[in-house]
C-alpha cells in the first residue's frame, strides 16, 4: 500500500490550493478515503472523508463550505480542493485509506485514528498570518 500526497505549498489567506494523493498497491476504488491534517504541536485533525464511489462526502466544521474532497477512481487519485484558506489551515496534510470493515458515517470527528489502514507521509500547507 502506498499513498503519496502532493500539491502543498505556501498560499496567502483567501487563496486556493489543490492537494493530490496518488494511491497504489490496493484496490483504491473500493476504499473510503480521508484527509487528515496535523498542525505543529497539535494532534491529528480529521478534515474530510469520501466514500468509495465518490458520491458521499463529509467535512469537519472547520473546513465545511471551503474545502471539497473528490476522487478519480480511474486514475487512483484523491483530491482536496482548498478554497478561501486561513492561517489556521496551516498543517501537514495526510491522505489515509479507511479500513473496509468500518462504516463511513457522518460524525463531528470523522473515523477514529485506528480505523485507518495507512497514511501517506503528508504534504505541507502554510498560510501566513
N, C-alpha and C positions, 0 to 999 in steps of 0.2 A: 504494500500500500504506500503510495506516495502522493502527497499534497504539497504543491508549491505555489505560494502566493506571490503576486507581483502587482505593480501599479502604485505603490505608495510613494510618498514624497512630501515636500513642503507645499502647502497651499494656504492662501490668505483667507481670513474669515469671510464667509459668504460665497466662497468658491466651490468648485466641484472637482471630484476625483472619481475614477473608476478602478476598483480593485478586481483582480482576476485570481482564480485559483485553478491551476491545472491538476487534474486528478488522473491517477493511473494505478494499475495493479489491483483493482477491484471493480465490480460492476456498478459504475457510477450512477447509471440511470435508475437503479432500484433503491438507492440510498437517499434518505432525507439528509439535508446538509445544513450547517450553521456557519455563521461568522461570530467569532468571539474576540473581544479585544482586551488588552491589558495595558493600563497606563502605569507609568513609573511609580513604584511604591504602593501599588494597589493590586487587589486580586483580580482574577478574570471576570469580565462582564459580558454576558450574553448580549448580542446585538440583534441578530435576526436569524430566522430559520425558513427553509423552504422544503416542501415535500418532494418526493421522488419525481413526480410528474411535472412539477413546477406550477401547479395550479393553486396551491395554498401557501400563503406566506404569513409569517408572524414577525413582529418587531417589538423591541423594547420601547418603553415610553420615551426614553431619551433620544431616540432617533426616528420615531414614528412621524411620518409626514415629510421627512428629509431624505432618508435613505431608501433605496429599492434593491431587493435581492432578486436575482434572476439566475437562470442556468441554461446551458446549451448541452443537452444530453447527447447530441450527435458529435460534439467536439470534446465532451467530458470537461467542461469548464463551468465554474461557479463564478458569479459576479456580485459585486456590491457597488451600486451606484450611489455615491455620496454627494448630496447637494446641500447648499447653504451650511457649509461646515462651520464649526465653532471651535474655539480653543480647547474646550472640554472633550472634543473628539480626538485629541492627540493621544495616540496609543499604538501599540504593536497589534496589528490585526491578523488573526489566525482564521483559516477555514478548518472545519472539522466534519468528519462524517459520523452520523448518528447510528448507534447500534441498531441493526434491523429489528431487534426484539422490542425496541422502545417505540411506544406510540407517540407520534408528534401531536401535541395538543396545544391549545392556546394557554399561555400562562404568563405571569408577570416576569418570571425569571428564566424562562427557557429550559432546555434539558439540563439535568444535573451534569456536573463535570465527568462523573463516572459513567455516563450514558454515551459518551463519545468513544469511538474506536481509535481514532487517530487524529492528531492535529498537524498542521503544517508548521514550519518554522516562523512564519509570520512576515508581514511587510509593514514598515514603519510609516505612520501618517503623523505629520506635525502641522499644527495650525497655530502660528504665533499669536500671542495675545497682544 
